[in-house]
Amino acid sequence: MSIGAPGTLIRMGVLALLWGSGFLWIKLALTGLSPIQVTVVRCALGAAVLLVLSRWAGQRLPRDRRIWGRLLVAAFFCNALPFALFSIGELTVDSGIAGVMNATTPLWSLLIGIGIGTERRITVVRVGGLILGFAGILLIFAPWQKSGLLGWGTLALLGAGVSYAIAFAYMGRKLVGQGGPIAISAAQLLTATGLSAVALPFDATPTGPLNVTAVIAVVVLGIFGTGITFYLNYRLIEDEGATSAATVGYLLPVVSVALGAIVLGEELGLRVLAGMAVVLIGVALTRYVRSSASKSISSPSCQPSPSVSRS
């Protein structure tokens, strides 16, 4: 089916809306919950959804201890750590910018691949995209200005992107073909829930009083922004091909920026908007490899999927 077919565009739009709105839900959840609390609830609800879906699909949780050991590493770098870092970052940084920082993962992936020698398809276009992408990040945060956005929140958001990139490299080698993808993802989120819960006693982040908005936001984030989105992504790849799923990743920053401005009234100056555009152009250039059309690393939930397993 063509990527321009109406049915495909509708599916992509729904998936982009659910994924891209995740940064809005994080921001709202932080009005009554700490970053670690948001992470634990998000992982737990996402795992519950995927457990139901995996059972419905006839997929069972892995029983091999070796796989669970690998899931421990994947859950840390792909879920527990980046989920927490995005929540920490959004304590001080707008949700729209957080969405753009999520889109920098391919930049970090390429840079890591070059550093460890696993990325052999280096072209002038891709290197140019890498440089352009990081130039866009600098333009957004303007560390040379007193009014710039550089701070701990910024570093947390960038750290989340790096964590995703590390996870993709690890999962591509260690979790490919290790069982049904929905069940593997459920097991990964179960593990991430446990890892995040361990940090709860050490969570000293001050929070406001628990409120209805925060509760609704974290429930929507866990069920729809984490659990349902993986399943929809999996079905999109299965039915339409990985190219459609990969394209969704480029729509997430647009959704997060739009929702941040409309719902939260976040203000974005010309410099920040220009930086966002530069980042997205840079990311698109780093993805420009003829043989990589079947690959996708667009999921903010960082779930193993057919597209990730071929990277």
N, C-alpha and C positions, 0 to 999 in steps of 0.2 A: 504493500500500500504506500502511495506517495505521502511524503511528509506534509504535503499541502492539502491532503484530503480533509474535508470538514470534520469527519469523525476523529481523525488523528489530532487535529488542531484543538478540538474540544478536550480530548483526554490530556493533551499536553498542558492546556490552559488550566484545567482543574488541578493537575499535579503541581504545576508551578505555583498556583495560588496557595495550596496547602503547605508546600515546602517553604515558599517565600514568606508566608505569614508566620512561620515559626519564630522569627526574630521579634515580631510584634508580641506574640504570646509570652516569650521570655521576658520582655520588658514589663508586661503587665503582671506576670507572675512574681516579679521581683518587688512588687509593691507590698507583699505580705509574706514572702518566703525568701530564704537566703539562697545563694547560687548552688550550694551543695544540696539543699532540700529540693530545689527545682530539678536538679540532675537526677536525684534518687527517684522522685515520683515519675519523672519523664521516662526513665529507663524501665521502671517497673510496669507502667501502663503500656508502654510500647511492647515489652516482652509478653504481657498478657494477651494483647491483640494478636501477636505473631504466633503464640502458642495455640490459640483457637484456630487461626488460619492454617497453621501447619498440620494440625489434627484433621481439619476439613480436607486438606490436600493429601492426606495419607502419608505425611512425612514425620519421621520420628527423631527425637533428640539424639545426638551422638552418644555412644556408650564407650568409646575408646578414650582412655585417660590421656593419651597423647594429644588427641584433638582438643580436649578440654584445656590442656596446658597451653596449646596454641591460642585457643579462644581467650584465655586470660590475658595474653599479650595484646591480641586484637581488640578486646573489649576496653583495655586501658587506653590505648592510643586512638581508637576509633570512636569511642563512646564516652567513657567516664571522664577522661581528661579534657577533650575538646568541648563536650557539653558544659562542663564546669567552667572552662575558660571563656566560652561565649557568654555565659551568665555573668561571670565576674566582669568581663569587658563591658557589658551593657549596663552595669551600675553607673558608668560615667560616659559611655559613648552611645550615640543614637543607634536605634535598631536598623535604620537604613544603611548606615556605614558598616555595621556588623554583617549585613547581608553581602556587601561588596567584599569584605575581608574573607568571607566564606568562599567566594569565587576565586580567590588567589591560590587555592590548593593546587591547581595544575602548574602554577609557577614554581611552587616549592617542590612538587613532584619531579619536574624536569631538572631543577637544580640539584636535588638529591641524586637523581639518576646519573647526572653528569659527574657528581662528586664520587660516587661509588663505582662508576664505570659500567653501569647496567644500561645506560641510555646511549645507544649507538647511532640513532637516527638524528644526528645533529646537523641542522642546516642553518644557513644565514637567516632565513625567515624566522625559525624557532628561537634562535639566540636573540634576534632583534625583538621578538615578542617578549622574551624574558626580561630584557633590559627595559623595554617600554612598560611592561607591567609593574616593575618595581619603581620606575619613575612615577607612575601613576599613584602608587602608594605614598611616595614622598610628597607628591602634590596634594594629596588628600590631607595628610597629617601635618604638613608644613612645619617641621621641627625648627626651622630657622626663624619662625615668627613666635612672638609671645602669645599670640592668639591661636596658635596651632593646636592641633588635637593630640599631640604626642604625650603619652603618659602611661601609667600602669594598665589602664583599660585598653589602650591601643596595643600594648605589648601582649596582653592576654589574647586579644583577637588574632593577632599575627601568630601567636603560639598555637592557637587552635588550628589554623591552616597548616602549620608545619606538622602538627600531630596527625592530622588527617593524611598528609602526604606520606609520613612514616608508616602509618597503618596500611595504606594502599600497597606500598612496596612489600610489606610483610605478608599481608593477606594474599596477594597475588602469588606468592611463593608457597605459603604454608597451608592455606585453606581452600585451595582450588579443588573442586571435585570431592569434597569430604562429606557428601550427603546432600539431602534436599536443601536448597538455599534458604527457604523460609524457616525450616527447623534450625538450621545453623545460625541464622540471624536471631531467632528467638533465644537460642542458647547463649549467643553473644551478649544480648541485652540482659539476660538473667545474670550473667557474670558481671556485666557492667553495673547492675543494680547492687550486687554484693560489694563490689569495689567502692562504689560511691558511698554506700551505707557505712563502710568502715571509717570514712572521713567525717561523718556526722558529729561524733563527740569532740572533734577538733575544730569545728566550724564556729568561729567567733564573729562572723559577719553580722552586724546589727540589722535587724529587719523591723519593718513596721508591723502593726497588729494584723493578724490574719484576717483577710476580708474576702468577700464573695468574688470580687474581680480576680484576685490572685488564684483562688481555687479553680474557678472556671477556666482561667488561662492555662494553668498547668495541666488540667485534665484534657483540654483540647490539644495542647502541645504533645502530651504523651500518646493519646489515642490516635489523633489525626496527623499531627506533625511528625510523629516518629513511627508508629505502628502501621497505620493505613497507607502512608505514603510509600513505605517500602513495598508493600504488596502491589500498589498501583504501578510503581516503577517496574517491578518484576513483570507484571502483566503487559505493560507498554513495550518492554523489550521483547517479550515473548510473542506478542501479536504484531507489532509494528517494526521491530528492529531496534538495535542499539543507537542508531543515529538519532531517532526521535527522542530517546531518553537523554542522550547527551545534549541535545539542543535545549532541553528543559533547564539545564544548569545555567545557561546564559540568561534565562528569564528571571531567575531567583532574585538577583540584585534589583531588577526593575520593580518586582513586586514588593520587596522589602522597603525600598526607598519610597514608593508610592504610598504604601500603607502607613509608614512612619510619618509621612507628611500629612496624610488625610486624617488618620485616627489620632495620632499623638501630637500633631502640630509641629513636628521637627523641622527646623529651618536648615536649608542647605544652600550655602553660598555658591557663587559661580566657580570659585576655585575647587571646591569639593566636588561639584557636579562634573567639572572638566576632568578631575582626577579619576572619578568613577568611570567615565567614558574611556580614558586612557588605559585603565586597568583591564576593562573588558576587551578592548581591542588587542592588548598585549596577550591576554589569555587565549583569545581566538587564534592568534598567530602561533602560539606555542602548540596548539592542537592541530596545526596544519601539517598533517602527514598523510599522504595518500592511503597508506596501508592501515591507518588507525581509525578509519571510519566506523569500525565495529566496536570501538572501545568507548567506555564512558566511566568517568569518576565524578559524577555530578551530585551524588547523594549526600546531603548535609547530615543524614543519619549514619552515613558510612556503613551501610549494610552490604554484605557480600551479595553480588548479583551476577547474572550471566555476563554482563559487560565487564565487571571488575575481574571476573575469573579468567578473562582472555587477555588481561593486561600483563 
